[in-house]
Amino acid sequence: MPETAAGGGGVPIELRAVTKRFPGAAAPAVNELDLTIAAGEIVVLLGPSGCGKTTTMRMINRLDEPTSGDILIGGRSARDIDPDRLRRNIGYVIQQAGLFPHLTVAANIAQVPRLLKWDSGRIARRVEELLTLVGLDPATFAQRYPRALSGGQQQRVGVARALAADPPVMLMDEPFGALDPITRERLQDELLRLQEELAKTIVFVTHDVDEALKIGDRIAIMERGARIVQYARPAEILTAPAGEYVEQYLGGGSSMRLLRLTKVGDIRLDSVPHATAGADARALLAQAEDEGRDFALVVDEAGRPRRWVSAADLAAARGPVGELGEETGPPIGHRMTLQDALEALLNADSDVVPVVGRGQAYAGVLSLSTVQNAIQAIKARERERRRRRLSGLTGDSGDGGSGDGGPGDSGSGPGGGA
């Protein structure tokens, strides 16, 4: 396992027939568990107390040793890695942060880099970088002690400490469970923002359904013995729950949850012609005309949306697009929920807003009609789910899918009606 992943991103994790038996227990806490976690994804282990989710997590960094089976991290068996070295390359965040009360914030964050024998200058730079990353001013917070921080601030420091050595994997054991609802939601949003930048492989334990649906790229719903009942994306779990156990665990209100928790990246986005400023204006105009658009999008060299440009401006231009057009305004992130995206659309200066994925790269566009089509698709799936349940076919996997809605109105421009 490398000291850090290439580019600071995540690595895949694979659990192969992993079993954990504790002495004196009548049954294994984890029994023959198979689970594959893709690099750079947040996977949530969701289930009631005693189902084995925390034990599963603790086996990944060998705080609990598996009785049998194997865990591969970045393609290498965890058994072949010295436990101390393994843990220094896996960030670990627990409930109530677990900070050392006698150390300052800066010293708490610096613990693993010091163990790795980083020089003092590098450590100081890393502490400042991480405090800034988690939204805490280094000049204000670096020399404070944990007792002087609020619960939410302590959790931010806990996340910064887990990220200190730039680990490819992070384990988060109900990290926000002890916080008030408002602080909890803010830190969930902060985690998703950080993940956009860092793309770590994160295993997140919770028993809270709404938190799992909001945080997870994929969710493993578990029952006793760490048996996985369903492992899928949030939209699929809501629209095609794998049986009565999952339906009961989710509870009611799935339709509202779909709107509140379905991510923009889970629906089918519309697209517009796009090119960099160096592209030929007439070629971009021809592409827009072919697609029935009277506008196009200018992106930078990294693929990030920058300006809308009209067909009229493109027709009058000679040579490259250059600085034609007007700024797009703030984009919509692909992890934003449909509910938040709808609010952003209503407050936007244009009727079509670019959607960005990792690295803020262009991923498509969203309009009111795109959201409307997605909501209609959600309603249709909910009606079908109810029909199946009434017909006694609850266990059918059905269409599932990724929650794709229909495309938006391809003829509406940034300033036109959606």
VENMO-V161834 format. One record per residue. N is the residue number from 0. RES is the residue in one letter. PSI is psi as a letter, one per 30 degrees, with the letter a starting at -180 (999 if undefined). NEAR is the number of other ideal C-beta (glycine too) atoms within 10 Angstrom. D_LAST is the distance of its C-alpha to the last C-alpha in Angstrom with 2 decimals. Layout:
[[N & RES & PSI & NEAR & D_LAST] [N & RES & PSI & NEAR & D_LAST]]
This chain:
[[0 & M & k & 23 & 49.90] [1 & P & l & 11 & 49.05] [2 & E & e & 12 & 49.37] [3 & T & l & 13 & 45.70] [4 & A & l & 22 & 43.11] [5 & A & k & 8 & 42.27] [6 & G & g & 10 & 39.67] [7 & G & g & 14 & 39.82] [8 & G & a & 16 & 37.62] [9 & G & l & 24 & 38.54] [10 & V & l & 23 & 40.81] [11 & P & l & 17 & 40.79] [12 & I & k & 24 & 42.88] [13 & E & k & 16 & 44.56] [14 & L & k & 21 & 46.67] [15 & R & j & 16 & 49.13] [16 & A & h & 12 & 51.02] [17 & V & k & 24 & 51.38] [18 & T & k & 17 & 53.73] [19 & K & j & 23 & 54.97] [20 & R & k & 15 & 58.01] [21 & F & k & 12 & 59.35] [22 & P & k & 4 & 63.12] [23 & G & f & 5 & 64.11] [24 & A & k & 9 & 60.72] [25 & A & f & 5 & 60.93] [26 & A & l & 9 & 57.77] [27 & P & k & 20 & 55.84] [28 & A & e & 22 & 53.07] [29 & V & k & 26 & 51.12] [30 & N & j & 19 & 52.12] [31 & E & h & 14 & 51.45] [32 & L & k & 25 & 47.93] [33 & D & k & 12 & 45.85] [34 & L & k & 20 & 42.62] [35 & T & k & 13 & 40.81] [36 & I & k & 24 & 38.54] [37 & A & l & 13 & 36.58] [38 & A & k & 16 & 36.95] [39 & G & g & 19 & 34.40] [40 & E & l & 18 & 33.06] [41 & I & j & 23 & 33.38] [42 & V & k & 21 & 35.19] [43 & V & k & 26 & 35.85] [44 & L & j & 27 & 39.06] [45 & L & k & 28 & 38.37] [46 & G & l & 27 & 41.07] [47 & P & l & 11 & 43.62] [48 & S & k & 7 & 46.59] [49 & G & g & 12 & 49.27] [50 & C & f & 22 & 47.13] [51 & G & g & 22 & 48.04] [52 & K & e & 27 & 44.82] [53 & T & e & 21 & 46.54] [54 & T & e & 22 & 49.53] [55 & T & e & 27 & 47.30] [56 & M & e & 19 & 45.79] [57 & R & f & 18 & 49.25] [58 & M & f & 25 & 50.56] [59 & I & e & 22 & 48.09] [60 & N & g & 23 & 49.91] [61 & R & g & 18 & 53.23] [62 & L & e & 15 & 53.69] [63 & D & k & 17 & 54.49] [64 & E & k & 11 & 56.15] [65 & P & k & 23 & 55.17] [66 & T & e & 15 & 58.05] [67 & S & l & 13 & 57.02] [68 & G & a & 17 & 54.23] [69 & D & l & 14 & 52.56] [70 & I & k & 21 & 49.59] [71 & L & k & 18 & 48.34] [72 & I & j & 22 & 46.50] [73 & G & h & 19 & 45.30] [74 & G & f & 10 & 47.45] [75 & R & k & 14 & 50.62] [76 & S & k & 13 & 52.42] [77 & A & f & 22 & 52.44] [78 & R & f & 13 & 56.10] [79 & D & g & 10 & 56.97] [80 & I & k & 17 & 55.63] [81 & D & k & 10 & 57.76] [82 & P & e & 13 & 56.22] [83 & D & e & 9 & 56.30] [84 & R & e & 13 & 54.64] [85 & L & e & 19 & 52.04] [86 & R & f & 18 & 51.13] [87 & R & f & 20 & 50.93] [88 & N & g & 23 & 48.18] [89 & I & j & 24 & 46.22] [90 & G & k & 25 & 44.56] [91 & Y & k & 22 & 45.27] [92 & V & k & 23 & 43.62] [93 & I & l & 17 & 45.05] [94 & Q & k & 16 & 44.52] [95 & Q & g & 15 & 45.75] [96 & A & e & 22 & 45.70] [97 & G & h & 15 & 49.43] [98 & L & l & 22 & 50.16] [99 & F & j & 12 & 53.80] [100 & P & f & 8 & 54.68] [101 & H & f & 10 & 57.46] [102 & L & k & 14 & 55.30] [103 & T & l & 18 & 52.87] [104 & V & e & 27 & 49.18] [105 & A & e & 21 & 49.86] [106 & A & e & 18 & 52.79] [107 & N & e & 23 & 50.84] [108 & I & e & 28 & 48.18] [109 & A & f & 21 & 50.95] [110 & Q & e & 17 & 52.85] [111 & V & e & 22 & 51.75] [112 & P & e & 21 & 51.77] [113 & R & e & 12 & 55.32] [114 & L & e & 14 & 56.35] [115 & L & g & 15 & 55.00] [116 & K & h & 6 & 57.19] [117 & W & l & 17 & 54.54] [118 & D & l & 8 & 56.06] [119 & S & e & 10 & 55.58] [120 & G & e & 8 & 53.44] [121 & R & e & 11 & 50.96] [122 & I & e & 20 & 50.86] [123 & A & e & 16 & 50.25] [124 & R & e & 11 & 47.36] [125 & R & e & 21 & 45.83] [126 & V & e & 23 & 46.23] [127 & E & e & 16 & 44.53] [128 & E & e & 14 & 41.67] [129 & L & e & 23 & 41.10] [130 & L & e & 22 & 41.33] [131 & T & e & 12 & 38.68] [132 & L & e & 17 & 36.53] [133 & V & g & 22 & 36.71] [134 & G & g & 16 & 36.10] [135 & L & k & 19 & 39.74] [136 & D & j & 10 & 41.40] [137 & P & e & 16 & 44.44] [138 & A & f & 9 & 46.55] [139 & T & e & 10 & 46.05] [140 & F & f & 20 & 46.21] [141 & A & e & 17 & 48.25] [142 & Q & g & 12 & 51.64] [143 & R & l & 15 & 50.81] [144 & Y & l & 15 & 52.15] [145 & P & e & 20 & 50.07] [146 & R & f & 9 & 51.58] [147 & A & g & 12 & 49.96] [148 & L & l & 18 & 46.42] [149 & S & l & 11 & 44.11] [150 & G & e & 16 & 43.27] [151 & G & e & 19 & 39.83] [152 & Q & e & 19 & 41.41] [153 & Q & e & 20 & 44.05] [154 & Q & e & 27 & 41.50] [155 & R & e & 25 & 39.79] [156 & V & e & 24 & 43.26] [157 & G & e & 25 & 43.81] [158 & V & e & 22 & 40.75] [159 & A & e & 27 & 41.94] [160 & R & e & 27 & 45.40] [161 & A & f & 25 & 44.08] [162 & L & f & 23 & 42.28] [163 & A & e & 24 & 45.32] [164 & A & g & 19 & 46.66] [165 & D & h & 19 & 43.24] [166 & P & k & 27 & 43.81] [167 & P & f & 28 & 41.81] [168 & V & k & 26 & 41.81] [169 & M & k & 24 & 41.18] [170 & L & k & 24 & 42.33] [171 & M & j & 24 & 40.95] [172 & D & j & 19 & 42.88] [173 & E & h & 18 & 41.05] [174 & P & f & 27 & 40.63] [175 & F & g & 26 & 38.65] [176 & G & f & 15 & 40.44] [177 & A & g & 14 & 42.67] [178 & L & l & 20 & 40.05] [179 & D & l & 12 & 38.48] [180 & P & e & 8 & 34.94] [181 & I & e & 9 & 33.25] [182 & T & e & 16 & 35.20] [183 & R & e & 19 & 34.65] [184 & E & e & 15 & 30.86] [185 & R & e & 16 & 31.05] [186 & L & e & 20 & 33.35] [187 & Q & e & 17 & 31.22] [188 & D & e & 15 & 28.34] [189 & E & e & 18 & 30.95] [190 & L & e & 24 & 32.19] [191 & L & e & 16 & 28.80] [192 & R & e & 15 & 28.40] [193 & L & e & 19 & 31.88] [194 & Q & e & 20 & 31.30] [195 & E & e & 16 & 28.47] [196 & E & e & 12 & 31.14] [197 & L & f & 20 & 34.20] [198 & A & h & 19 & 33.29] [199 & K & l & 24 & 36.46] [200 & T & j & 25 & 37.46] [201 & I & k & 26 & 37.40] [202 & V & k & 24 & 39.09] [203 & F & k & 25 & 38.11] [204 & V & k & 24 & 40.12] [205 & T & l & 22 & 38.92] [206 & H & g & 16 & 39.48] [207 & D & j & 15 & 36.29] [208 & V & e & 20 & 33.62] [209 & D & e & 16 & 30.64] [210 & E & e & 20 & 31.93] [211 & A & e & 26 & 32.33] [212 & L & e & 25 & 28.83] [213 & K & e & 21 & 27.39] [214 & I & e & 26 & 29.82] [215 & G & k & 24 & 30.57] [216 & D & e & 19 & 29.32] [217 & R & l & 19 & 31.74] [218 & I & k & 28 & 33.80] [219 & A & j & 23 & 37.34] [220 & I & k & 26 & 38.19] [221 & M & k & 25 & 41.98] [222 & E & a & 16 & 44.81] [223 & R & k & 14 & 48.49] [224 & G & g & 17 & 50.08] [225 & A & h & 27 & 46.78] [226 & R & k & 15 & 45.90] [227 & I & j & 17 & 42.25] [228 & V & e & 18 & 40.77] [229 & Q & k & 20 & 37.30] [230 & Y & j & 19 & 35.96] [231 & A & l & 22 & 32.27] [232 & R & l & 21 & 28.89] [233 & P & e & 25 & 27.68] [234 & A & e & 24 & 24.94] [235 & E & e & 23 & 27.63] [236 & I & e & 26 & 30.15] [237 & L & e & 25 & 27.94] [238 & T & f & 25 & 26.88] [239 & A & i & 20 & 30.24] [240 & P & k & 26 & 33.03] [241 & A & i & 21 & 36.31] [242 & G & l & 14 & 38.48] [243 & E & e & 12 & 39.62] [244 & Y & e & 14 & 40.61] [245 & V & e & 21 & 37.10] [246 & E & e & 16 & 35.60] [247 & Q & e & 9 & 38.22] [248 & Y & e & 20 & 37.69] [249 & L & e & 19 & 33.94] [250 & G & a & 10 & 34.60] [251 & G & a & 8 & 32.17] [252 & G & g & 10 & 28.59] [253 & S & e & 20 & 27.17] [254 & S & e & 17 & 23.84] [255 & M & e & 10 & 23.31] [256 & R & e & 20 & 24.71] [257 & L & e & 26 & 22.23] [258 & L & e & 16 & 19.30] [259 & R & f & 15 & 21.47] [260 & L & f & 23 & 23.07] [261 & T & k & 26 & 21.07] [262 & K & l & 24 & 20.29] [263 & V & e & 25 & 17.19] [264 & G & f & 19 & 19.67] [265 & D & f & 23 & 20.44] [266 & I & l & 27 & 17.20] [267 & R & j & 17 & 16.04] [268 & L & l & 21 & 13.82] [269 & D & l & 20 & 11.85] [270 & S & l & 17 & 13.75] [271 & V & l & 22 & 13.92] [272 & P & k & 21 & 17.25] [273 & H & l & 21 & 19.27] [274 & A & l & 19 & 22.82] [275 & T & l & 15 & 25.31] [276 & A & f & 18 & 26.48] [277 & G & f & 10 & 29.47] [278 & A & l & 18 & 27.68] [279 & D & k & 15 & 28.21] [280 & A & e & 22 & 25.51] [281 & R & e & 14 & 26.09] [282 & A & e & 14 & 25.83] [283 & L & e & 24 & 22.44] [284 & L & e & 24 & 21.32] [285 & A & e & 13 & 22.73] [286 & Q & e & 17 & 20.87] [287 & A & e & 24 & 17.49] [288 & E & e & 14 & 18.54] [289 & D & e & 9 & 19.75] [290 & E & g & 13 & 16.42] [291 & G & g & 8 & 14.59] [292 & R & l & 21 & 12.98] [293 & D & g & 17 & 13.69] [294 & F & l & 22 & 14.01] [295 & A & l & 28 & 15.80] [296 & L & k & 24 & 16.89] [297 & V & k & 23 & 20.45] [298 & V & l & 20 & 22.24] [299 & D & a & 14 & 25.78] [300 & E & f & 8 & 28.74] [301 & A & g & 10 & 28.06] [302 & G & g & 15 & 24.54] [303 & R & k & 15 & 22.93] [304 & P & k & 25 & 19.71] [305 & R & e & 19 & 20.80] [306 & R & k & 17 & 18.92] [307 & W & k & 23 & 16.00] [308 & V & k & 28 & 17.67] [309 & S & l & 20 & 16.59] [310 & A & e & 17 & 18.03] [311 & A & e & 11 & 20.17] [312 & D & e & 17 & 21.74] [313 & L & e & 25 & 22.45] [314 & A & e & 12 & 24.03] [315 & A & f & 11 & 26.28] [316 & A & l & 17 & 27.43] [317 & R & k & 7 & 30.60] [318 & G & b & 9 & 31.29] [319 & P & l & 16 & 29.33] [320 & V & e & 24 & 25.91] [321 & G & b & 13 & 27.78] [322 & E & g & 10 & 26.25] [323 & L & l & 19 & 23.53] [324 & G & a & 20 & 20.16] [325 & E & l & 16 & 19.03] [326 & E & k & 11 & 19.12] [327 & T & f & 23 & 16.18] [328 & G & l & 15 & 17.24] [329 & P & k & 14 & 18.12] [330 & P & l & 22 & 16.84] [331 & I & k & 22 & 16.36] [332 & G & k & 21 & 19.53] [333 & H & f & 21 & 19.75] [334 & R & f & 22 & 22.13] [335 & M & k & 21 & 19.83] [336 & T & l & 19 & 19.34] [337 & L & e & 24 & 16.15] [338 & Q & e & 15 & 17.11] [339 & D & e & 16 & 17.58] [340 & A & e & 23 & 14.45] [341 & L & e & 19 & 12.41] [342 & E & e & 12 & 14.56] [343 & A & e & 18 & 14.12] [344 & L & e & 19 & 10.34] [345 & L & f & 8 & 11.04] [346 & N & f & 10 & 13.82] [347 & A & l & 18 & 12.39] [348 & D & f & 12 & 12.60] [349 & S & l & 20 & 9.52] [350 & D & f & 19 & 5.90] [351 & V & k & 27 & 7.39] [352 & V & k & 24 & 10.86] [353 & P & k & 26 & 13.84] [354 & V & k & 23 & 15.79] [355 & V & k & 23 & 19.55] [356 & G & b & 17 & 22.48] [357 & R & k & 16 & 26.20] [358 & G & g & 11 & 27.36] [359 & Q & g & 17 & 23.88] [360 & A & k & 15 & 23.23] [361 & Y & k & 22 & 19.85] [362 & A & f & 21 & 18.88] [363 & G & a & 22 & 15.29] [364 & V & l & 25 & 11.80] [365 & L & k & 30 & 9.64] [366 & S & l & 26 & 6.03] [367 & L & e & 18 & 5.68] [368 & S & e & 20 & 5.75] [369 & T & e & 29 & 8.58] [370 & V & e & 21 & 10.27] [371 & Q & e & 16 & 10.11] [372 & N & e & 20 & 11.72] [373 & A & e & 29 & 14.11] [374 & I & e & 18 & 15.13] [375 & Q & e & 12 & 15.83] [376 & A & e & 19 & 17.89] [377 & I & e & 23 & 19.69] [378 & K & e & 13 & 20.56] [379 & A & e & 13 & 21.87] [380 & R & e & 23 & 24.02] [381 & E & e & 15 & 25.30] [382 & R & e & 11 & 26.30] [383 & E & e & 15 & 28.02] [384 & R & e & 22 & 29.77] [385 & R & e & 12 & 31.09] [386 & R & e & 10 & 32.23] [387 & R & e & 15 & 34.13] [388 & R & e & 15 & 35.70] [389 & L & f & 9 & 36.88] [390 & S & g & 9 & 38.21] [391 & G & g & 8 & 40.15] [392 & L & h & 11 & 38.22] [393 & T & e & 16 & 37.01] [394 & G & f & 14 & 38.46] [395 & D & k & 16 & 36.49] [396 & S & f & 12 & 34.36] [397 & G & a & 17 & 31.72] [398 & D & e & 13 & 28.68] [399 & G & c & 18 & 28.24] [400 & G & a & 15 & 26.15] [401 & S & g & 16 & 24.08] [402 & G & g & 24 & 21.41] [403 & D & k & 15 & 18.94] [404 & G & a & 21 & 15.79] [405 & G & l & 15 & 13.90] [406 & P & l & 18 & 11.80] [407 & G & l & 26 & 8.04] [408 & D & j & 19 & 6.61] [409 & S & f & 13 & 9.14] [410 & G & f & 12 & 8.49] [411 & S & k & 22 & 5.57] [412 & G & l & 21 & 7.81] [413 & P & e & 26 & 8.71] [414 & G & g & 14 & 8.89] [415 & G & l & 14 & 6.45] [416 & G & k & 11 & 3.80] [417 & A & 999 & 20 & 0.00]]
